[in-house]
Amino acid sequence: MYVCICKKVTDSQIRRAVAEGGVYNMRTLRREVGGCDQCGKCAAEAKRILRSTLEESASFENCATASS
């Protein structure tokens, strides 16, 4: 799904950027993926996707660490 129509950024691109590392806040998201800097209408949804992906990633890491 397109999150930022102005820069053609999808939710998958955001999730992939978090999974590959380096993207941990909106500033790094804008730098690495683009978007959220033109009209700004997408910023809230991009932030929601970013947060949920970071939380999922942290939960997965905690589970992996606990099972080791």
Distance bins in CASP14 RR format, pairs under 12 A and 6 or more apart:
PFRMAT RR
TARGET T0000
AUTHOR 0000-0000-0000
RMODE 2
METHOD distances of the structure
MODEL  1
1 8 0 0 0 0 0 1 0 0 0 0 0
1 9 0 0 0 0 0 1 0 0 0 0 0
1 10 1 0 0 1 0 0 0 0 0 0 0
1 11 1 0 1 0 0 0 0 0 0 0 0
1 12 0 0 0 0 1 0 0 0 0 0 0
1 13 0 0 0 0 0 1 0 0 0 0 0
1 14 0 0 0 0 0 1 0 0 0 0 0
1 15 0 0 0 0 0 1 0 0 0 0 0
1 42 0 0 0 0 0 1 0 0 0 0 0
1 45 0 0 0 0 1 0 0 0 0 0 0
1 46 0 0 0 0 0 1 0 0 0 0 0
1 49 0 0 0 0 1 0 0 0 0 0 0
2 8 1 0 0 1 0 0 0 0 0 0 0
2 9 1 0 0 1 0 0 0 0 0 0 0
2 10 1 0 1 0 0 0 0 0 0 0 0
2 11 0 0 0 0 1 0 0 0 0 0 0
2 12 0 0 0 0 0 1 0 0 0 0 0
2 13 0 0 0 0 1 0 0 0 0 0 0
2 14 0 0 0 0 0 1 0 0 0 0 0
2 35 0 0 0 0 0 1 0 0 0 0 0
2 41 0 0 0 0 0 1 0 0 0 0 0
2 42 0 0 0 0 1 0 0 0 0 0 0
2 45 0 0 0 0 1 0 0 0 0 0 0
2 46 0 0 0 0 0 1 0 0 0 0 0
2 49 0 0 0 0 0 1 0 0 0 0 0
3 9 1 0 1 0 0 0 0 0 0 0 0
3 10 1 0 0 1 0 0 0 0 0 0 0
3 11 1 0 1 0 0 0 0 0 0 0 0
3 12 0 0 0 0 1 0 0 0 0 0 0
3 13 0 0 0 0 1 0 0 0 0 0 0
3 14 1 0 0 1 0 0 0 0 0 0 0
3 15 0 0 0 0 0 1 0 0 0 0 0
3 17 0 0 0 0 0 1 0 0 0 0 0
3 29 0 0 0 0 0 1 0 0 0 0 0
3 33 0 0 0 0 1 0 0 0 0 0 0
3 34 0 0 0 0 0 1 0 0 0 0 0
3 35 0 0 0 0 1 0 0 0 0 0 0
3 36 0 0 0 0 1 0 0 0 0 0 0
3 40 0 0 0 0 0 1 0 0 0 0 0
3 41 0 0 0 0 1 0 0 0 0 0 0
3 42 1 0 1 0 0 0 0 0 0 0 0
3 43 0 0 0 0 1 0 0 0 0 0 0
3 44 0 0 0 0 1 0 0 0 0 0 0
3 45 1 0 1 0 0 0 0 0 0 0 0
3 46 1 0 1 0 0 0 0 0 0 0 0
3 47 0 0 0 0 1 0 0 0 0 0 0
3 48 0 0 0 0 1 0 0 0 0 0 0
3 49 1 0 0 1 0 0 0 0 0 0 0
3 50 0 0 0 0 1 0 0 0 0 0 0
3 53 0 0 0 0 0 1 0 0 0 0 0
4 10 0 0 0 0 1 0 0 0 0 0 0
4 11 0 0 0 0 1 0 0 0 0 0 0
4 13 0 0 0 0 1 0 0 0 0 0 0
4 14 0 0 0 0 1 0 0 0 0 0 0
4 26 0 0 0 0 0 1 0 0 0 0 0
4 29 0 0 0 0 0 1 0 0 0 0 0
4 30 0 0 0 0 1 0 0 0 0 0 0
4 33 0 0 0 0 1 0 0 0 0 0 0
4 34 1 0 0 1 0 0 0 0 0 0 0
4 35 1 0 1 0 0 0 0 0 0 0 0
4 36 1 0 0 1 0 0 0 0 0 0 0
4 37 0 0 0 0 1 0 0 0 0 0 0
4 38 1 0 0 1 0 0 0 0 0 0 0
4 39 0 0 0 0 1 0 0 0 0 0 0
4 40 0 0 0 0 1 0 0 0 0 0 0
4 41 0 0 0 0 1 0 0 0 0 0 0
4 42 1 0 1 0 0 0 0 0 0 0 0
4 43 0 0 0 0 1 0 0 0 0 0 0
4 44 0 0 0 0 0 1 0 0 0 0 0
4 45 0 0 0 0 1 0 0 0 0 0 0
4 46 1 0 0 1 0 0 0 0 0 0 0
4 47 0 0 0 0 0 1 0 0 0 0 0
4 49 0 0 0 0 0 1 0 0 0 0 0
5 35 0 0 0 0 1 0 0 0 0 0 0
5 36 0 0 0 0 0 1 0 0 0 0 0
5 38 0 0 0 0 1 0 0 0 0 0 0
5 39 0 0 0 0 1 0 0 0 0 0 0
5 40 0 0 0 0 0 1 0 0 0 0 0
5 41 0 0 0 0 1 0 0 0 0 0 0
5 42 1 0 0 1 0 0 0 0 0 0 0
5 45 0 0 0 0 0 1 0 0 0 0 0
5 46 0 0 0 0 0 1 0 0 0 0 0
6 30 0 0 0 0 0 1 0 0 0 0 0
6 34 0 0 0 0 1 0 0 0 0 0 0
6 35 1 0 0 1 0 0 0 0 0 0 0
6 36 0 0 0 0 1 0 0 0 0 0 0
6 37 0 0 0 0 1 0 0 0 0 0 0
6 38 1 1 0 0 0 0 0 0 0 0 0
6 39 1 0 1 0 0 0 0 0 0 0 0
6 40 0 0 0 0 1 0 0 0 0 0 0
6 41 0 0 0 0 1 0 0 0 0 0 0
6 42 1 0 0 1 0 0 0 0 0 0 0
6 43 0 0 0 0 0 1 0 0 0 0 0
6 46 0 0 0 0 0 1 0 0 0 0 0
7 13 0 0 0 0 1 0 0 0 0 0 0
7 14 0 0 0 0 0 1 0 0 0 0 0
7 29 0 0 0 0 0 1 0 0 0 0 0
7 30 0 0 0 0 1 0 0 0 0 0 0
7 33 0 0 0 0 1 0 0 0 0 0 0
7 34 1 0 1 0 0 0 0 0 0 0 0
7 35 1 1 0 0 0 0 0 0 0 0 0
7 36 1 0 0 1 0 0 0 0 0 0 0
7 37 1 0 0 1 0 0 0 0 0 0 0
7 38 1 0 0 1 0 0 0 0 0 0 0
7 39 0 0 0 0 1 0 0 0 0 0 0
7 40 0 0 0 0 0 1 0 0 0 0 0
7 41 0 0 0 0 0 1 0 0 0 0 0
7 42 0 0 0 0 1 0 0 0 0 0 0
7 43 0 0 0 0 0 1 0 0 0 0 0
7 46 0 0 0 0 0 1 0 0 0 0 0
8 33 0 0 0 0 0 1 0 0 0 0 0
8 34 0 0 0 0 1 0 0 0 0 0 0
8 35 0 0 0 0 1 0 0 0 0 0 0
8 38 0 0 0 0 0 1 0 0 0 0 0
8 42 0 0 0 0 0 1 0 0 0 0 0
9 15 0 0 0 0 0 1 0 0 0 0 0
9 16 0 0 0 0 0 1 0 0 0 0 0
9 17 0 0 0 0 1 0 0 0 0 0 0
9 23 0 0 0 0 0 1 0 0 0 0 0
9 29 0 0 0 0 1 0 0 0 0 0 0
9 30 0 0 0 0 1 0 0 0 0 0 0
9 32 0 0 0 0 0 1 0 0 0 0 0
9 33 1 0 1 0 0 0 0 0 0 0 0
9 34 1 0 1 0 0 0 0 0 0 0 0
9 35 1 0 1 0 0 0 0 0 0 0 0
9 36 1 0 0 1 0 0 0 0 0 0 0
9 37 0 0 0 0 0 1 0 0 0 0 0
9 38 0 0 0 0 0 1 0 0 0 0 0
9 40 0 0 0 0 0 1 0 0 0 0 0
9 42 1 0 0 1 0 0 0 0 0 0 0
9 43 0 0 0 0 0 1 0 0 0 0 0
9 45 0 0 0 0 0 1 0 0 0 0 0
9 46 1 0 0 1 0 0 0 0 0 0 0
9 49 0 0 0 0 0 1 0 0 0 0 0
9 50 0 0 0 0 0 1 0 0 0 0 0
10 16 0 0 0 0 1 0 0 0 0 0 0
10 17 0 0 0 0 0 1 0 0 0 0 0
10 33 0 0 0 0 1 0 0 0 0 0 0
10 34 0 0 0 0 0 1 0 0 0 0 0
10 35 0 0 0 0 0 1 0 0 0 0 0
10 42 0 0 0 0 0 1 0 0 0 0 0
10 45 0 0 0 0 0 1 0 0 0 0 0
10 46 0 0 0 0 0 1 0 0 0 0 0
10 49 0 0 0 0 1 0 0 0 0 0 0
11 17 0 0 0 0 0 1 0 0 0 0 0
11 18 0 0 0 0 0 1 0 0 0 0 0
11 29 0 0 0 0 0 1 0 0 0 0 0
11 33 0 0 0 0 0 1 0 0 0 0 0
11 42 0 0 0 0 0 1 0 0 0 0 0
11 45 0 0 0 0 1 0 0 0 0 0 0
11 46 0 0 0 0 1 0 0 0 0 0 0
11 48 0 0 0 0 1 0 0 0 0 0 0
11 49 1 0 1 0 0 0 0 0 0 0 0
11 50 0 0 0 0 1 0 0 0 0 0 0
11 52 0 0 0 0 1 0 0 0 0 0 0
11 53 0 0 0 0 1 0 0 0 0 0 0
12 18 0 0 0 0 0 1 0 0 0 0 0
12 19 0 0 0 0 0 1 0 0 0 0 0
12 33 0 0 0 0 0 1 0 0 0 0 0
12 49 0 0 0 0 1 0 0 0 0 0 0
12 53 0 0 0 0 0 1 0 0 0 0 0
13 19 0 0 0 0 0 1 0 0 0 0 0
13 20 0 0 0 0 0 1 0 0 0 0 0
13 23 0 0 0 0 1 0 0 0 0 0 0
13 29 0 0 0 0 1 0 0 0 0 0 0
13 32 0 0 0 0 1 0 0 0 0 0 0
13 33 1 0 1 0 0 0 0 0 0 0 0
13 34 0 0 0 0 1 0 0 0 0 0 0
13 35 0 0 0 0 1 0 0 0 0 0 0
13 46 0 0 0 0 0 1 0 0 0 0 0
13 49 0 0 0 0 1 0 0 0 0 0 0
13 50 0 0 0 0 0 1 0 0 0 0 0
13 53 0 0 0 0 0 1 0 0 0 0 0
14 20 0 0 0 0 0 1 0 0 0 0 0
14 21 0 0 0 0 0 1 0 0 0 0 0
14 23 1 0 0 1 0 0 0 0 0 0 0
14 24 0 0 0 0 0 1 0 0 0 0 0
14 26 0 0 0 0 0 1 0 0 0 0 0
14 28 0 0 0 0 0 1 0 0 0 0 0
14 29 1 0 0 1 0 0 0 0 0 0 0
14 30 0 0 0 0 0 1 0 0 0 0 0
14 32 0 0 0 0 1 0 0 0 0 0 0
14 33 1 0 0 1 0 0 0 0 0 0 0
14 34 0 0 0 0 1 0 0 0 0 0 0
14 35 0 0 0 0 1 0 0 0 0 0 0
14 36 0 0 0 0 1 0 0 0 0 0 0
14 42 0 0 0 0 0 1 0 0 0 0 0
14 43 0 0 0 0 0 1 0 0 0 0 0
14 45 0 0 0 0 1 0 0 0 0 0 0
14 46 1 0 0 1 0 0 0 0 0 0 0
14 47 0 0 0 0 1 0 0 0 0 0 0
14 48 0 0 0 0 1 0 0 0 0 0 0
14 49 1 0 1 0 0 0 0 0 0 0 0
14 50 1 0 0 1 0 0 0 0 0 0 0
14 51 0 0 0 0 0 1 0 0 0 0 0
14 52 0 0 0 0 1 0 0 0 0 0 0
14 53 1 0 0 1 0 0 0 0 0 0 0
14 54 0 0 0 0 0 1 0 0 0 0 0
15 21 0 0 0 0 0 1 0 0 0 0 0
15 23 0 0 0 0 1 0 0 0 0 0 0
15 29 0 0 0 0 0 1 0 0 0 0 0
15 33 0 0 0 0 0 1 0 0 0 0 0
15 46 0 0 0 0 0 1 0 0 0 0 0
15 48 0 0 0 0 0 1 0 0 0 0 0
15 49 1 0 0 1 0 0 0 0 0 0 0
15 50 0 0 0 0 1 0 0 0 0 0 0
15 51 0 0 0 0 0 1 0 0 0 0 0
15 52 0 0 0 0 1 0 0 0 0 0 0
15 53 1 0 1 0 0 0 0 0 0 0 0
15 54 0 0 0 0 0 1 0 0 0 0 0
15 56 0 0 0 0 1 0 0 0 0 0 0
15 57 0 0 0 0 1 0 0 0 0 0 0
16 22 0 0 0 0 0 1 0 0 0 0 0
16 23 0 0 0 0 1 0 0 0 0 0 0
16 29 0 0 0 0 0 1 0 0 0 0 0
16 32 0 0 0 0 0 1 0 0 0 0 0
16 33 0 0 0 0 1 0 0 0 0 0 0
16 49 0 0 0 0 0 1 0 0 0 0 0
16 50 0 0 0 0 0 1 0 0 0 0 0
16 53 0 0 0 0 1 0 0 0 0 0 0
16 57 0 0 0 0 0 1 0 0 0 0 0
17 23 1 0 1 0 0 0 0 0 0 0 0
17 24 0 0 0 0 1 0 0 0 0 0 0
17 25 0 0 0 0 0 1 0 0 0 0 0
17 26 0 0 0 0 0 1 0 0 0 0 0
17 28 0 0 0 0 1 0 0 0 0 0 0
17 29 1 0 0 1 0 0 0 0 0 0 0
17 30 0 0 0 0 0 1 0 0 0 0 0
17 31 0 0 0 0 1 0 0 0 0 0 0
17 32 1 0 1 0 0 0 0 0 0 0 0
17 33 1 0 1 0 0 0 0 0 0 0 0
17 34 0 0 0 0 1 0 0 0 0 0 0
17 35 0 0 0 0 0 1 0 0 0 0 0
17 46 0 0 0 0 0 1 0 0 0 0 0
17 49 0 0 0 0 0 1 0 0 0 0 0
17 50 0 0 0 0 1 0 0 0 0 0 0
17 53 0 0 0 0 1 0 0 0 0 0 0
17 54 0 0 0 0 0 1 0 0 0 0 0
17 57 0 0 0 0 0 1 0 0 0 0 0
18 24 1 0 0 1 0 0 0 0 0 0 0
18 25 0 0 0 0 0 1 0 0 0 0 0
18 26 0 0 0 0 0 1 0 0 0 0 0
18 28 0 0 0 0 1 0 0 0 0 0 0
18 29 0 0 0 0 1 0 0 0 0 0 0
18 32 0 0 0 0 1 0 0 0 0 0 0
18 33 0 0 0 0 1 0 0 0 0 0 0
18 46 0 0 0 0 0 1 0 0 0 0 0
18 49 0 0 0 0 1 0 0 0 0 0 0
18 50 1 0 0 1 0 0 0 0 0 0 0
18 51 0 0 0 0 1 0 0 0 0 0 0
18 52 0 0 0 0 1 0 0 0 0 0 0
18 53 1 0 1 0 0 0 0 0 0 0 0
18 54 1 0 0 1 0 0 0 0 0 0 0
18 55 0 0 0 0 0 1 0 0 0 0 0
18 56 0 0 0 0 1 0 0 0 0 0 0
18 57 1 0 0 1 0 0 0 0 0 0 0
18 58 0 0 0 0 0 1 0 0 0 0 0
18 60 0 0 0 0 0 1 0 0 0 0 0
19 50 0 0 0 0 0 1 0 0 0 0 0
19 53 1 0 0 1 0 0 0 0 0 0 0
19 54 0 0 0 0 0 1 0 0 0 0 0
19 56 0 0 0 0 1 0 0 0 0 0 0
19 57 1 0 0 1 0 0 0 0 0 0 0
19 60 0 0 0 0 1 0 0 0 0 0 0
19 61 0 0 0 0 0 1 0 0 0 0 0
20 28 0 0 0 0 0 1 0 0 0 0 0
20 32 0 0 0 0 1 0 0 0 0 0 0
20 33 0 0 0 0 0 1 0 0 0 0 0
20 53 0 0 0 0 0 1 0 0 0 0 0
20 57 0 0 0 0 0 1 0 0 0 0 0
21 28 0 0 0 0 1 0 0 0 0 0 0
21 29 0 0 0 0 0 1 0 0 0 0 0
21 32 0 0 0 0 1 0 0 0 0 0 0
21 33 0 0 0 0 0 1 0 0 0 0 0
21 53 0 0 0 0 0 1 0 0 0 0 0
21 54 0 0 0 0 0 1 0 0 0 0 0
21 57 0 0 0 0 1 0 0 0 0 0 0
22 28 1 0 1 0 0 0 0 0 0 0 0
22 29 0 0 0 0 1 0 0 0 0 0 0
22 31 0 0 0 0 1 0 0 0 0 0 0
22 32 1 0 0 1 0 0 0 0 0 0 0
22 33 0 0 0 0 0 1 0 0 0 0 0
22 50 0 0 0 0 0 1 0 0 0 0 0
22 54 0 0 0 0 0 1 0 0 0 0 0
22 57 0 0 0 0 0 1 0 0 0 0 0
23 29 1 0 1 0 0 0 0 0 0 0 0
23 30 0 0 0 0 1 0 0 0 0 0 0
23 31 0 0 0 0 1 0 0 0 0 0 0
23 32 1 0 1 0 0 0 0 0 0 0 0
23 33 1 0 0 1 0 0 0 0 0 0 0
23 34 0 0 0 0 0 1 0 0 0 0 0
23 46 0 0 0 0 0 1 0 0 0 0 0
23 47 0 0 0 0 0 1 0 0 0 0 0
23 49 0 0 0 0 0 1 0 0 0 0 0
23 50 1 0 0 1 0 0 0 0 0 0 0
23 51 0 0 0 0 0 1 0 0 0 0 0
23 53 0 0 0 0 1 0 0 0 0 0 0
23 54 0 0 0 0 1 0 0 0 0 0 0
23 57 0 0 0 0 0 1 0 0 0 0 0
24 31 0 0 0 0 0 1 0 0 0 0 0
24 32 0 0 0 0 0 1 0 0 0 0 0
24 50 0 0 0 0 1 0 0 0 0 0 0
24 51 0 0 0 0 0 1 0 0 0 0 0
24 53 0 0 0 0 0 1 0 0 0 0 0
24 54 1 0 0 1 0 0 0 0 0 0 0
24 55 0 0 0 0 0 1 0 0 0 0 0
24 57 0 0 0 0 1 0 0 0 0 0 0
24 58 0 0 0 0 0 1 0 0 0 0 0
25 31 0 0 0 0 0 1 0 0 0 0 0
25 32 0 0 0 0 0 1 0 0 0 0 0
25 36 0 0 0 0 0 1 0 0 0 0 0
25 46 0 0 0 0 0 1 0 0 0 0 0
25 47 0 0 0 0 1 0 0 0 0 0 0
25 50 1 0 0 1 0 0 0 0 0 0 0
25 51 0 0 0 0 1 0 0 0 0 0 0
25 54 0 0 0 0 1 0 0 0 0 0 0
26 32 0 0 0 0 0 1 0 0 0 0 0
26 33 0 0 0 0 0 1 0 0 0 0 0
26 34 0 0 0 0 0 1 0 0 0 0 0
26 35 0 0 0 0 1 0 0 0 0 0 0
26 36 1 0 0 1 0 0 0 0 0 0 0
26 37 0 0 0 0 1 0 0 0 0 0 0
26 40 0 0 0 0 0 1 0 0 0 0 0
26 42 0 0 0 0 0 1 0 0 0 0 0
26 43 1 0 0 1 0 0 0 0 0 0 0
26 44 0 0 0 0 0 1 0 0 0 0 0
26 45 0 0 0 0 0 1 0 0 0 0 0
26 46 1 0 0 1 0 0 0 0 0 0 0
26 47 1 0 1 0 0 0 0 0 0 0 0
26 48 0 0 0 0 0 1 0 0 0 0 0
26 49 0 0 0 0 0 1 0 0 0 0 0
26 50 1 0 0 1 0 0 0 0 0 0 0
26 51 0 0 0 0 1 0 0 0 0 0 0
26 54 0 0 0 0 0 1 0 0 0 0 0
27 33 0 0 0 0 0 1 0 0 0 0 0
27 34 0 0 0 0 0 1 0 0 0 0 0
27 35 0 0 0 0 0 1 0 0 0 0 0
27 36 0 0 0 0 1 0 0 0 0 0 0
27 37 0 0 0 0 0 1 0 0 0 0 0
27 43 0 0 0 0 0 1 0 0 0 0 0
27 46 0 0 0 0 0 1 0 0 0 0 0
27 47 0 0 0 0 0 1 0 0 0 0 0
27 50 0 0 0 0 0 1 0 0 0 0 0
28 34 0 0 0 0 0 1 0 0 0 0 0
28 36 0 0 0 0 0 1 0 0 0 0 0
28 46 0 0 0 0 0 1 0 0 0 0 0
28 50 0 0 0 0 1 0 0 0 0 0 0
28 54 0 0 0 0 0 1 0 0 0 0 0
29 35 1 0 0 1 0 0 0 0 0 0 0
29 36 1 0 0 1 0 0 0 0 0 0 0
29 37 0 0 0 0 0 1 0 0 0 0 0
29 42 0 0 0 0 0 1 0 0 0 0 0
29 43 0 0 0 0 1 0 0 0 0 0 0
29 45 0 0 0 0 0 1 0 0 0 0 0
29 46 1 0 0 1 0 0 0 0 0 0 0
29 47 0 0 0 0 1 0 0 0 0 0 0
29 48 0 0 0 0 0 1 0 0 0 0 0
29 49 0 0 0 0 1 0 0 0 0 0 0
29 50 1 0 1 0 0 0 0 0 0 0 0
29 51 0 0 0 0 0 1 0 0 0 0 0
29 53 0 0 0 0 0 1 0 0 0 0 0
29 54 0 0 0 0 0 1 0 0 0 0 0
30 36 1 0 1 0 0 0 0 0 0 0 0
30 37 1 0 1 0 0 0 0 0 0 0 0
30 38 0 0 0 0 0 1 0 0 0 0 0
30 40 0 0 0 0 0 1 0 0 0 0 0
30 42 0 0 0 0 0 1 0 0 0 0 0
30 43 0 0 0 0 1 0 0 0 0 0 0
30 46 0 0 0 0 1 0 0 0 0 0 0
30 47 0 0 0 0 0 1 0 0 0 0 0
30 50 0 0 0 0 0 1 0 0 0 0 0
31 37 0 0 0 0 1 0 0 0 0 0 0
32 50 0 0 0 0 0 1 0 0 0 0 0
33 42 0 0 0 0 0 1 0 0 0 0 0
33 46 0 0 0 0 1 0 0 0 0 0 0
33 49 0 0 0 0 0 1 0 0 0 0 0
33 50 0 0 0 0 1 0 0 0 0 0 0
33 53 0 0 0 0 0 1 0 0 0 0 0
34 40 0 0 0 0 0 1 0 0 0 0 0
34 42 0 0 0 0 0 1 0 0 0 0 0
34 43 0 0 0 0 0 1 0 0 0 0 0
34 46 0 0 0 0 1 0 0 0 0 0 0
35 41 0 0 0 0 0 1 0 0 0 0 0
35 42 1 0 0 1 0 0 0 0 0 0 0
35 43 0 0 0 0 1 0 0 0 0 0 0
35 45 0 0 0 0 0 1 0 0 0 0 0
35 46 1 0 0 1 0 0 0 0 0 0 0
35 47 0 0 0 0 0 1 0 0 0 0 0
35 50 0 0 0 0 0 1 0 0 0 0 0
36 42 1 0 1 0 0 0 0 0 0 0 0
36 43 1 0 1 0 0 0 0 0 0 0 0
36 44 0 0 0 0 1 0 0 0 0 0 0
36 45 0 0 0 0 1 0 0 0 0 0 0
36 46 1 0 1 0 0 0 0 0 0 0 0
36 47 0 0 0 0 1 0 0 0 0 0 0
36 48 0 0 0 0 0 1 0 0 0 0 0
36 49 0 0 0 0 0 1 0 0 0 0 0
36 50 0 0 0 0 1 0 0 0 0 0 0
37 43 0 0 0 0 1 0 0 0 0 0 0
37 46 0 0 0 0 0 1 0 0 0 0 0
40 46 0 0 0 0 1 0 0 0 0 0 0
40 47 0 0 0 0 0 1 0 0 0 0 0
42 48 0 0 0 0 0 1 0 0 0 0 0
42 49 0 0 0 0 1 0 0 0 0 0 0
42 50 0 0 0 0 0 1 0 0 0 0 0
43 49 0 0 0 0 0 1 0 0 0 0 0
43 50 0 0 0 0 0 1 0 0 0 0 0
44 50 0 0 0 0 0 1 0 0 0 0 0
44 51 0 0 0 0 0 1 0 0 0 0 0
45 51 0 0 0 0 0 1 0 0 0 0 0
45 52 0 0 0 0 0 1 0 0 0 0 0
46 52 0 0 0 0 0 1 0 0 0 0 0
46 53 0 0 0 0 0 1 0 0 0 0 0
47 53 0 0 0 0 0 1 0 0 0 0 0
47 54 0 0 0 0 0 1 0 0 0 0 0
48 54 0 0 0 0 0 1 0 0 0 0 0
48 55 0 0 0 0 0 1 0 0 0 0 0
49 55 0 0 0 0 0 1 0 0 0 0 0
49 56 0 0 0 0 0 1 0 0 0 0 0
50 56 0 0 0 0 0 1 0 0 0 0 0
50 57 0 0 0 0 0 1 0 0 0 0 0
51 57 0 0 0 0 0 1 0 0 0 0 0
51 58 0 0 0 0 0 1 0 0 0 0 0
52 58 0 0 0 0 0 1 0 0 0 0 0
52 59 0 0 0 0 0 1 0 0 0 0 0
53 59 0 0 0 0 0 1 0 0 0 0 0
53 60 0 0 0 0 0 1 0 0 0 0 0
54 60 0 0 0 0 0 1 0 0 0 0 0
54 61 0 0 0 0 0 1 0 0 0 0 0
55 61 0 0 0 0 0 1 0 0 0 0 0
55 62 0 0 0 0 0 1 0 0 0 0 0
56 62 0 0 0 0 0 1 0 0 0 0 0
56 63 0 0 0 0 0 1 0 0 0 0 0
57 63 0 0 0 0 0 1 0 0 0 0 0
57 64 0 0 0 0 0 1 0 0 0 0 0
58 64 0 0 0 0 0 1 0 0 0 0 0
58 65 0 0 0 0 0 1 0 0 0 0 0
59 65 0 0 0 0 0 1 0 0 0 0 0
59 66 0 0 0 0 0 1 0 0 0 0 0
60 66 0 0 0 0 0 1 0 0 0 0 0
60 67 0 0 0 0 0 1 0 0 0 0 0
61 67 0 0 0 0 0 1 0 0 0 0 0
61 68 0 0 0 0 0 1 0 0 0 0 0
62 68 0 0 0 0 0 1 0 0 0 0 0
END
